[in-house]
């Protein structure tokens, strides 16, 4: 997000849209480490507290830059002999080309998980340095930073999926949020809301093909699967994806769906007038009640996502970012010291997530991937007034703990939106059935993307 109140959608679109995910890769990508016979460059050994030097660090401009800038001030106090030049950069336009050229590189940079695998040959292998923290870091977050068994990103945030709901509307319809344990329960709740208000179309379903596919992958991740397996092979033709697509079709057939683009005018209007009351989405949807909604401010709450089967996982990841150190960085050891401080050390992670000038109540749009920073009894951000004072921290960290691990994101993921993302839209519009989505998307992704990789 930015201080001009740009929702996280814009961050993700800039970071992952327009083919940017094509830079990300699974183990079979042409640029993966070892694919040309070269060994990845390892970074091992942490400098002492008396380390000296200068580093240049890139972050994306906007609110997160300001958050990291304040946290870096805490690092400067801990390591007064390290000078940090923190720069706001259009990372999505600049970083990949800079890594390839090797010119004017930063010593470290913020980057999206989805891109790290595809540029791994240009990054330091951080496996040995992360080893002391590995057992306490989210398995999901480690998996998306791993290529051929080696870790190339310093895991930062987790973006767990949650169920956002209008508490007042559910109460009026006699729906107990605690009873929304499965996706069948969610459909039953939507029917009850529509019975109370015939104009209601309670369930949000995403009209933007890219975000729609990202949302679909969150729901698939709940079930321990994803569009590609660890070898980069398409696995859309599965029981798990049929569960999701059939559920979507049932919701559409029962006229329970508001089909709108995330936080655009139509979406906001439907949220404000009570038409929408159930939004399965990532934790960063918290931006909406805090910054955009007026009538609904204070009425929205967050809960775990429903499970696909009784006792199943109650969350999946939707987005995420980490930190990388270029293999040709001038002072990589000092960059590691900074990222170790921000991700794995106190007061580093508290400086990132805790109350700040930018976010007086703390950064509420994600939670840390490192377990000791994610303790339910030691919240890093305060209860959210725009959620009626709800303790969003506990809801989010509990959800984060249930996210299953994942396969690396394949190089062709963004381009697959042309097929799967668009076909998901056709399903929501009633123009396709689940088997058509699976068959057509699989065939085209295999033929046009996987076979050409």
C-alpha positions as CSV (number, residue, x, y, z in Angstrom):
1,X,0.0,0.0,0.0
2,X,1.0,3.6,-0.3
3,X,0.3,6.6,1.9
4,X,-2.1,7.8,-0.8
5,X,-4.2,4.8,0.2
6,X,-3.5,2.5,-2.7
7,X,-4.7,-0.9,-1.6
8,X,-2.5,-4.0,-1.6
9,X,-4.1,-5.0,-4.9
10,X,-2.0,-2.3,-6.6
11,X,1.1,-3.6,-5.0
12,X,0.4,-7.1,-6.2
13,X,-0.6,-6.0,-9.7
14,X,2.6,-4.0,-10.0
15,X,4.7,-6.8,-8.5
16,X,3.1,-9.8,-10.1
17,X,0.9,-8.7,-13.0
18,X,1.6,-8.0,-16.7
19,X,3.7,-11.1,-17.0
20,X,6.1,-10.3,-14.2
21,X,5.5,-13.7,-12.7
22,X,7.0,-15.1,-15.8
23,X,10.3,-14.4,-14.1
24,X,9.5,-16.8,-11.4
25,X,10.5,-20.4,-11.9
26,X,10.2,-24.0,-10.6
27,X,13.1,-26.5,-10.7
28,X,12.9,-27.0,-14.5
29,X,13.3,-23.4,-15.4
30,X,16.2,-22.6,-17.8
31,X,17.7,-20.1,-15.4
32,X,17.5,-22.2,-12.3
33,X,20.7,-22.9,-10.4
34,X,22.6,-25.8,-11.9
35,X,20.8,-25.8,-15.2
36,X,23.9,-24.5,-17.0
37,X,26.3,-26.6,-14.8
38,X,27.2,-23.7,-12.5
39,X,27.1,-23.9,-8.8
40,X,25.0,-21.3,-6.8
41,X,27.1,-18.8,-4.8
42,X,26.7,-19.5,-1.1
43,X,26.7,-16.9,1.6
44,X,27.9,-18.3,5.0
45,X,28.9,-16.8,8.2
46,X,27.4,-13.8,10.1
47,X,29.5,-10.7,10.7
48,X,30.2,-9.7,14.3
49,X,28.3,-6.9,16.1
50,X,31.3,-4.7,15.5
51,X,31.0,-5.0,11.7
52,X,31.7,-1.9,9.7
53,X,30.8,-0.8,6.1
54,X,28.1,0.6,3.9
55,X,25.2,-1.1,2.1
56,X,22.6,0.0,-0.4
57,X,19.1,-1.4,0.2
58,X,16.1,-1.2,-2.2
59,X,12.5,-1.2,-1.1
60,X,9.3,-0.5,-3.0
61,X,8.1,3.1,-2.5
62,X,5.1,3.8,-0.5
63,X,4.0,2.9,3.0
64,X,6.2,-0.2,3.3
65,X,9.3,1.9,2.4
66,X,8.4,4.2,5.3
67,X,7.9,1.2,7.6
68,X,11.2,-0.3,6.6
69,X,12.9,3.0,6.9
70,X,11.9,3.4,10.5
71,X,12.9,-0.2,11.2
72,X,16.3,0.4,9.6
73,X,16.7,3.2,12.1
74,X,16.5,0.6,14.9
75,X,19.2,-1.4,13.0
76,X,21.5,1.6,12.9
77,X,21.2,1.9,16.6
78,X,22.2,-1.8,17.0
79,X,25.0,-1.6,14.4
80,X,26.2,2.0,14.5
81,X,29.2,1.3,12.2
82,X,27.1,0.1,9.3
83,X,25.8,2.9,7.0
84,X,22.5,2.0,5.3
85,X,21.5,3.8,2.1
86,X,17.8,2.9,1.9
87,X,16.4,3.8,-1.5
88,X,12.8,3.8,-2.8
89,X,12.9,2.1,-6.2
90,X,10.5,0.8,-8.8
91,X,11.7,-2.7,-8.1
92,X,9.4,-4.4,-10.5
93,X,10.7,-2.4,-13.4
94,X,14.3,-2.3,-12.4
95,X,15.5,-5.2,-10.2
96,X,15.4,-8.2,-12.7
97,X,17.3,-6.3,-15.4
98,X,19.8,-5.1,-12.8
99,X,20.4,-8.6,-11.6
100,X,21.0,-9.9,-15.1
101,X,23.3,-7.0,-16.1
102,X,25.2,-7.0,-12.8
103,X,25.6,-3.2,-12.9
104,X,24.6,-0.8,-10.1
105,X,23.3,-3.6,-7.9
106,X,22.0,-3.0,-4.4
107,X,23.4,-5.1,-1.6
108,X,19.9,-6.3,-0.8
109,X,16.3,-5.8,-2.0
110,X,12.7,-6.4,-1.1
111,X,11.1,-8.8,-3.7
112,X,8.0,-10.9,-4.3
113,X,8.2,-14.6,-3.5
114,X,6.9,-15.4,-6.9
115,X,9.9,-13.9,-8.6
116,X,12.7,-15.3,-6.5
117,X,13.0,-18.7,-8.1
118,X,13.3,-17.4,-11.6
119,X,16.3,-15.3,-10.8
120,X,18.0,-17.7,-8.4
121,X,21.2,-18.0,-10.4
122,X,21.7,-14.2,-9.8
123,X,21.2,-14.5,-6.0
124,X,23.1,-15.7,-3.1
125,X,22.3,-19.1,-1.7
126,X,21.2,-18.3,1.9
127,X,20.5,-21.9,3.0
128,X,23.3,-22.1,5.6
129,X,22.5,-18.7,7.1
130,X,18.8,-19.4,7.4
131,X,19.5,-22.9,8.9
132,X,19.3,-21.7,12.5
133,X,15.9,-20.2,11.9
134,X,14.5,-22.8,9.6
135,X,12.6,-25.0,12.1
136,X,10.8,-21.9,13.4
137,X,9.9,-20.4,10.0
138,X,6.7,-21.1,8.1
139,X,7.0,-24.2,6.0
140,X,5.0,-22.5,3.3
141,X,7.3,-19.5,3.2
142,X,10.4,-21.7,3.0
143,X,8.9,-23.7,0.2
144,X,8.3,-20.7,-2.1
145,X,11.8,-19.4,-1.5
146,X,13.4,-22.8,-2.4
147,X,14.8,-23.9,-5.7
148,X,16.5,-27.3,-6.1
149,X,16.6,-27.7,-2.3
150,X,18.4,-24.4,-1.7
151,X,16.9,-21.2,-0.2
152,X,17.4,-17.9,-2.1
153,X,15.2,-15.5,-0.2
154,X,15.0,-14.3,3.4
155,X,11.4,-15.1,4.4
156,X,9.6,-12.0,5.5
157,X,5.8,-11.9,5.6
158,X,2.8,-14.3,5.5
159,X,-0.4,-13.3,3.8
160,X,-2.9,-15.7,5.3
161,X,-6.4,-16.0,3.9
162,X,-9.3,-15.0,6.2
163,X,-13.1,-14.8,6.0
164,X,-14.2,-11.2,6.2
165,X,-17.8,-10.8,7.2
166,X,-20.3,-8.0,8.2
167,X,-21.2,-8.9,11.8
168,X,-24.4,-6.9,11.9
169,X,-25.8,-8.5,8.8
170,X,-25.0,-12.0,9.9
171,X,-26.6,-11.4,13.2
172,X,-29.8,-10.0,11.5
173,X,-29.9,-13.2,9.4
174,X,-29.4,-15.5,12.3
175,X,-26.0,-16.7,11.2
176,X,-23.4,-17.5,13.8
177,X,-19.9,-16.8,12.4
178,X,-18.5,-19.5,14.6
179,X,-20.5,-22.0,12.7
180,X,-18.9,-21.3,9.4
181,X,-16.6,-24.2,9.5
182,X,-16.8,-25.5,5.9
183,X,-17.5,-24.0,2.5
184,X,-20.9,-25.7,2.5
185,X,-21.6,-23.7,5.7
186,X,-20.6,-20.6,3.9
187,X,-23.1,-21.2,1.1
188,X,-25.8,-21.9,3.7
189,X,-24.9,-18.5,5.4
190,X,-25.1,-16.7,2.0
191,X,-28.5,-18.2,1.4
192,X,-29.7,-17.0,4.8
193,X,-28.4,-13.5,4.1
194,X,-30.2,-13.4,0.8
195,X,-33.4,-14.7,2.4
196,X,-33.2,-11.8,4.8
197,X,-32.5,-9.3,2.0
198,X,-33.5,-10.4,-1.5
199,X,-31.2,-7.8,-3.0
200,X,-28.2,-9.3,-1.3
201,X,-25.5,-11.2,-3.3
202,X,-23.5,-12.0,-0.2
203,X,-20.4,-13.7,-1.6
204,X,-17.6,-11.7,-3.3
205,X,-16.0,-13.3,-6.3
206,X,-13.2,-11.6,-8.1
207,X,-13.7,-10.1,-11.6
208,X,-10.1,-9.4,-12.3
209,X,-8.6,-12.5,-13.9
210,X,-5.2,-12.1,-12.2
211,X,-6.5,-11.6,-8.7
212,X,-9.2,-14.2,-9.4
213,X,-6.5,-16.8,-10.1
214,X,-4.4,-15.7,-7.1
215,X,-7.6,-16.2,-5.0
216,X,-8.1,-19.6,-6.6
217,X,-4.6,-20.6,-5.6
218,X,-5.2,-19.5,-2.0
219,X,-8.2,-21.9,-1.9
220,X,-6.1,-24.7,-3.6
221,X,-3.3,-24.1,-1.1
222,X,-5.7,-24.8,1.7
223,X,-5.9,-28.3,0.3
224,X,-2.2,-28.7,0.0
225,X,-2.0,-28.3,-3.8
226,X,-1.3,-25.7,-6.4
227,X,-1.4,-25.2,-10.1
228,X,2.0,-26.9,-10.6
229,X,3.8,-29.6,-8.7
230,X,7.5,-29.5,-7.5
231,X,8.6,-30.5,-11.0
232,X,6.7,-27.7,-12.7
233,X,4.0,-30.0,-14.1
234,X,0.4,-28.9,-14.3
235,X,-1.9,-30.6,-11.8
236,X,-5.1,-28.6,-12.2
237,X,-7.0,-31.9,-13.1
238,X,-7.5,-32.9,-9.5
239,X,-10.2,-33.5,-6.9
240,X,-9.0,-30.4,-5.0
241,X,-9.6,-28.0,-7.9
242,X,-12.9,-29.7,-8.7
243,X,-14.0,-29.0,-5.1
244,X,-13.3,-25.3,-5.6
245,X,-14.7,-24.9,-9.1
246,X,-17.9,-26.9,-8.2
247,X,-18.4,-24.7,-5.1
248,X,-18.0,-21.6,-7.2
249,X,-20.5,-23.0,-9.7
250,X,-23.0,-23.8,-6.9
251,X,-22.7,-20.2,-5.6
252,X,-23.3,-18.8,-9.0
253,X,-26.2,-21.1,-9.8
254,X,-27.9,-20.1,-6.5
255,X,-27.4,-16.3,-7.4
256,X,-25.3,-15.7,-4.3
257,X,-22.4,-13.9,-5.9
258,X,-21.3,-10.3,-6.4
259,X,-18.9,-10.4,-9.3
260,X,-16.8,-7.3,-8.9
261,X,-13.2,-6.1,-9.1
262,X,-11.4,-5.8,-5.8
263,X,-12.1,-2.5,-4.1
264,X,-13.2,-0.8,-7.3
265,X,-16.3,1.4,-7.3
266,X,-18.8,-1.4,-7.8
267,X,-17.2,-3.6,-5.2
268,X,-17.1,-0.7,-2.6
269,X,-20.7,0.2,-3.3
270,X,-21.8,-3.4,-2.8
271,X,-19.9,-3.6,0.5
272,X,-21.3,-0.3,1.8
273,X,-24.9,-1.0,0.9
274,X,-24.9,-4.5,2.5
275,X,-25.2,-6.4,-0.7
276,X,-21.9,-8.1,0.0
277,X,-21.3,-9.5,3.5
278,X,-18.9,-12.4,3.0
279,X,-15.4,-11.9,1.5
280,X,-12.9,-14.8,1.6
281,X,-9.6,-12.9,1.0
282,X,-6.1,-12.3,2.3
283,X,-5.3,-10.5,5.5
284,X,-4.5,-7.4,3.5
285,X,-8.3,-6.8,2.9
286,X,-8.0,-5.1,6.3
287,X,-7.1,-2.1,4.3
288,X,-10.7,-1.7,3.2
289,X,-12.4,-1.1,6.5
290,X,-9.5,1.0,7.8
291,X,-9.1,3.3,4.8
292,X,-12.0,3.0,2.3
293,X,-15.3,2.0,3.9
294,X,-17.4,4.6,5.7
295,X,-20.9,3.1,6.3
296,X,-19.4,-0.3,7.1
297,X,-16.5,0.9,9.2
298,X,-16.5,-0.8,12.5
299,X,-18.9,-3.5,11.4
300,X,-16.6,-5.9,9.6
301,X,-14.8,-8.8,11.3
302,X,-12.2,-11.4,10.4
303,X,-12.5,-15.2,11.0
304,X,-10.6,-18.2,9.7
305,X,-11.5,-19.4,6.2
306,X,-13.9,-22.3,6.2
307,X,-12.2,-25.7,5.5
308,X,-12.8,-27.8,2.4
309,X,-13.3,-30.9,4.6
310,X,-14.1,-31.1,8.3
311,X,-10.9,-30.6,10.2
312,X,-9.0,-29.4,7.2
313,X,-6.7,-26.3,7.0
314,X,-8.5,-23.1,7.7
315,X,-6.2,-20.8,5.6
316,X,-4.0,-20.6,2.6
317,X,-1.5,-17.9,1.4
318,X,-2.4,-15.1,-1.0
319,X,0.7,-13.2,-2.0
320,X,3.9,-12.6,-0.1
321,X,7.3,-11.0,-0.1
322,X,10.9,-11.7,1.0
323,X,14.4,-10.2,0.8
324,X,17.1,-11.1,-1.6
325,X,20.9,-10.5,-1.8
326,X,22.3,-10.3,-5.3
327,X,25.2,-12.7,-6.0
328,X,27.3,-9.7,-7.1
329,X,26.5,-7.4,-4.2
330,X,29.5,-5.5,-2.8
331,X,28.7,-6.1,0.9
332,X,26.4,-9.2,1.0
333,X,27.3,-10.1,4.6
334,X,26.2,-6.7,5.9
335,X,23.0,-7.0,3.9
336,X,22.3,-10.3,5.5
337,X,22.9,-8.8,9.0
338,X,20.2,-6.2,8.2
339,X,17.7,-8.8,7.0
340,X,18.4,-11.2,9.8
341,X,17.7,-8.3,12.2
342,X,14.4,-7.4,10.5
343,X,13.1,-10.9,10.1
344,X,14.6,-13.0,13.0
345,X,15.7,-10.7,15.7
346,X,14.3,-8.4,18.3
347,X,13.8,-5.4,18.2
348,X,13.9,-5.8,14.4
349,X,10.6,-7.5,13.7
350,X,8.8,-5.4,16.3
351,X,10.1,-2.3,14.6
352,X,8.7,-3.5,11.3
353,X,5.2,-4.7,12.6
354,X,4.8,-2.6,15.7
355,X,3.2,0.9,16.0
356,X,4.9,3.5,13.9
357,X,4.4,7.0,12.5
358,X,3.0,5.4,9.4
359,X,0.8,2.9,11.1
360,X,0.0,4.1,14.6
361,X,-1.6,0.8,15.5
362,X,1.0,-1.3,13.7
363,X,1.3,-2.9,10.3
364,X,-1.9,-5.0,9.9
365,X,-1.7,-6.2,6.3
366,X,0.4,-9.3,6.9
367,X,2.1,-11.2,9.7
368,X,5.7,-12.4,10.1
369,X,6.8,-15.7,8.7
370,X,9.1,-16.4,11.6
371,X,7.3,-18.2,14.4
372,X,8.7,-16.5,17.5
373,X,7.6,-13.1,16.0
374,X,4.1,-14.5,15.5
375,X,3.2,-15.3,19.1
376,X,-0.6,-14.9,19.8
377,X,0.2,-13.7,23.3
378,X,2.6,-11.0,22.1
379,X,0.9,-9.0,19.4
380,X,3.0,-6.8,17.3
381,X,0.0,-4.7,16.2
382,X,-2.9,-3.4,18.2
383,X,-6.6,-4.3,18.0
384,X,-8.2,-2.6,14.9
385,X,-10.8,0.1,15.7
386,X,-12.2,-0.2,12.1
387,X,-12.9,-3.8,12.9
388,X,-14.8,-2.9,16.1
389,X,-11.7,-3.3,18.2
390,X,-11.2,-6.9,17.1
391,X,-7.8,-8.6,17.9
392,X,-6.9,-9.1,14.2
393,X,-3.4,-10.2,15.3
394,X,-4.6,-13.4,17.0
395,X,-7.0,-14.3,14.1
396,X,-4.2,-13.8,11.5
397,X,-1.4,-15.6,13.3
398,X,-3.7,-18.5,14.1
399,X,-4.6,-18.7,10.5
400,X,-1.0,-18.4,9.4
401,X,-0.1,-21.4,11.5
402,X,-2.4,-23.6,9.4
403,X,-1.1,-22.7,5.9
404,X,0.3,-25.9,4.2
405,X,3.6,-25.9,2.5
406,X,3.7,-25.4,-1.3
407,X,5.6,-26.2,-4.4
408,X,7.8,-23.5,-6.1
409,X,5.9,-21.1,-8.3
410,X,6.5,-21.9,-12.0
411,X,8.0,-19.4,-14.4
412,X,4.8,-19.5,-16.5
413,X,2.3,-18.7,-13.7
414,X,1.5,-15.1,-14.8
415,X,1.0,-16.1,-18.4
416,X,-1.4,-18.9,-17.3
417,X,-3.8,-16.2,-16.2
418,X,-4.6,-15.9,-19.9
419,X,-6.1,-19.4,-19.7
420,X,-7.0,-20.3,-16.1
421,X,-7.7,-16.8,-14.8
422,X,-9.9,-16.0,-17.8
423,X,-11.7,-19.4,-17.7
424,X,-12.5,-18.8,-14.0
425,X,-14.2,-15.6,-15.1
426,X,-16.2,-17.6,-17.6
427,X,-17.3,-20.0,-14.9
428,X,-18.5,-17.2,-12.7
429,X,-20.3,-15.7,-15.6
430,X,-22.1,-19.1,-16.2
431,X,-20.4,-19.6,-19.6
432,X,-18.3,-22.7,-18.6
433,X,-18.6,-25.7,-16.2
434,X,-15.8,-26.9,-13.9
435,X,-14.7,-29.7,-16.2
436,X,-14.4,-27.2,-19.1
437,X,-12.3,-24.9,-17.0
438,X,-10.0,-27.7,-16.0
439,X,-9.7,-29.4,-19.5
440,X,-9.3,-26.2,-21.5
441,X,-6.9,-24.5,-19.1
442,X,-4.7,-27.6,-18.7
443,X,-4.5,-28.2,-22.4
444,X,-3.5,-24.6,-23.2
445,X,-1.1,-24.1,-20.3
446,X,0.6,-27.4,-21.2
447,X,0.8,-26.6,-24.9
448,X,1.6,-22.9,-24.8
449,X,3.6,-22.6,-21.6
450,X,5.0,-25.8,-20.1
451,X,6.1,-27.4,-23.4
452,X,7.7,-24.2,-24.5
453,X,9.6,-23.6,-21.2
